[in-house]
Amino acid sequence: MVDPEIQTESIKTQNKTFLVDLKKNHNGFYLKISEWSNSKKSSVFLPAEGINRMIEILEEYKNRIEVESDSGKS
């Protein structure tokens, strides 16, 4: 049986679509992050206890991109 989506958000960028699904099974909540590109799909699963660390990493990367993008401007 497939775990139903509790909530789904999509991100469209370049020629890709990413779906971020919040799901729940007998082990608890988890994220399913899927990439659709050129009719191919791949997914990763992140248990709820890893979400805070993932957010921290993404924030660090976002800040680095912003700083390095700003330093390249004249």
Long-range contacts (C-beta under 8 A, 24 or more apart in sequence): none
